[in-house]
Every structure is written in C-alpha cells, then in structure tokens.
Amino acid sequence: MSYQKQTAALVLATALAGSALLLAAPVAQADVQDVDYECKTPIGNKGAVSPIDIKSVKSGSGYKLTMSFQKGVSSSPVELGKGAMKPSALIEFGGAESGTVPVSGPTNSATIPANTPIKISDLSGTYTPKKTGKVTFTAGVLTIKALGTTTTCTPANNPEPSLTLDVKGAGGDSGSGSDSGTGTGSGTGSGTGGASAGSQGSGGGGAELPQTGPADSAIALGTLGGTVLLAGAAGVLWLTRRNQAARPR
C-alpha cells in the first residue's frame, strides 16, 4: 500500500473512532415545558403560563443549572422600580436521586410598569450529584420578593422535566461504602470460622477447611523454608560423608 493510501486509511479510521466516541458519550436532553403557575400575591391569587427551559453546564464535580422563563409571571398593582424585585426558585430533581436545587437571579434591571406581567430573569444554581444514573430536572416553586412583600407561585399542572442528565456521583457513592462493609464482614466471618473449628475439634469433628489468613500463610512459608533448609543441609552432609568414605580407597 502506498504512503498516500496508508495516510488516508489512518485518517478515516481516526474519524470513525471519533464519531463512535461522540455517539457513545451521554448527551443532556433538554425540553421546554409549559408551566402553569398559580401565584399567591398580597392582593389575591393570580395565574400565568410560562414556557420553562432548564440548561446545564458541567462545572467541576457538579453542574451549573440555568432556569429561563420565556414569558412573564404574575404582576404588580404598582410600578416596580429598577432593582425592586428579587426572584428565586426551586428546581426539583428525581430519578437516580431526588431533592431540590435552589436557584436565584439578579433584581430587575428595568422598571416594571403596574399590572403588567413580571419578566423573571434567568435563575441559576449548582447541582452536585451524589449518585450515578439518570436524573431529571423539573420547574418547582417560584418566589418573587418585591417592596417588602412575597409572592409564591406553584406549578399546578405537574409539568414534565425540562432537563435530563446522565450523571456520575462525586467522590464516594454507595459502591465504596459497600466495599468497606464487605471487608468488615469478611473479617468477622474469619473469626467466627476459627471459633467454630475449635469447638468441632473438641468434639472430634474435622470437617472445617484450613484457615488461609496472613498468619497461616506466614507459618506455611516458614515451614516450607525450614524444610528446604534442612534438605539442603542433609544433602551437603551426605556429599561430605561420601567424599570422606571414598578417600581411603
């Protein structure tokens, strides 16, 4: 095969391998979901539907989550000046593990006129997985604080997850704990086996298997070494005596 053909084949193989890795790598799945918020405000109940988008960016051992509102939610009977409104929310996660991630955002950067839908800024927070598996993220309770009042908006339509991730537990997952437990159980079992062998020996039984712990291994190696040493000494003595017996001849 010519040099050009070898180079072309190598490039093609590398490209195919790269494509296979990209296909095998876990990909985050994000879907915009309509969330029907029922809001309890200081002047009564209000409702609004907003499409919610949740995105993730890998950050160290965790993920930075960003929750975006595509439409305004609730409203204020009075004008809200710049910086008067502070939003926060909870993102609920489930699947391999469950819980909530608190997310928050900056205050409003522009004046919000009275009786107009309040545009919520992007809210962000960090999720650090403790277990490995598939985890879903869904919009939870939204809280709006403005002019000393608090408005709480709760999803009323059981929205579907806006994001799904394949995550890996950071640091110690349940696997390391089970390994430790297995080690402890093994040590306990060894001690119990020794006690059982002693009781059966006193009763005349001999069905127990020999122990193979570190101490037994050391004894076995010492015995083997002593046997080899004695055998060597015997061989030297036999050769010496044979030579002495052969000299008078």
DAFEN-V266625 format. One record per residue. N is the residue number from 1. NEAR is the number of other C-alpha atoms within 12 Angstrom. Layout:
BEGIN
N	NEAR
N	NEAR
END
This chain:
BEGIN
1	8
2	8
3	9
4	10
5	11
6	12
7	13
8	14
9	15
10	14
11	14
12	14
13	14
14	14
15	14
16	14
17	14
18	14
19	13
20	13
21	13
22	12
23	11
24	10
25	13
26	16
27	18
28	23
29	20
30	24
31	24
32	25
33	28
34	27
35	34
36	30
37	33
38	27
39	29
40	27
41	24
42	21
43	16
44	17
45	18
46	25
47	26
48	29
49	26
50	32
51	28
52	38
53	33
54	42
55	34
56	31
57	22
58	21
59	15
60	14
61	19
62	24
63	28
64	25
65	40
66	35
67	44
68	36
69	36
70	23
71	25
72	26
73	38
74	39
75	34
76	35
77	20
78	20
79	22
80	29
81	19
82	17
83	20
84	25
85	34
86	32
87	37
88	35
89	36
90	33
91	41
92	33
93	30
94	27
95	22
96	23
97	25
98	21
99	21
100	25
101	33
102	28
103	31
104	30
105	30
106	22
107	27
108	25
109	18
110	18
111	19
112	27
113	19
114	15
115	17
116	19
117	25
118	39
119	32
120	36
121	31
122	28
123	35
124	30
125	27
126	26
127	38
128	30
129	35
130	23
131	26
132	21
133	21
134	25
135	33
136	35
137	43
138	41
139	47
140	35
141	31
142	40
143	33
144	37
145	32
146	29
147	20
148	12
149	19
150	23
151	34
152	29
153	34
154	31
155	33
156	21
157	19
158	19
159	29
160	28
161	31
162	36
163	34
164	30
165	37
166	27
167	30
168	26
169	24
170	21
171	17
172	17
173	20
174	17
175	16
176	15
177	13
178	13
179	14
180	15
181	14
182	14
183	14
184	14
185	14
186	15
187	16
188	14
189	16
190	20
191	17
192	16
193	21
194	20
195	16
196	21
197	21
198	20
199	16
200	16
201	15
202	11
203	11
204	11
205	13
206	14
207	14
208	17
209	16
210	16
211	22
212	16
213	18
214	12
215	11
216	13
217	14
218	14
219	15
220	17
221	15
222	14
223	14
224	14
225	14
226	14
227	14
228	14
229	14
230	14
231	14
232	14
233	14
234	14
235	14
236	14
237	14
238	14
239	14
240	14
241	13
242	14
243	13
244	12
245	11
246	10
247	9
248	7
249	7
END
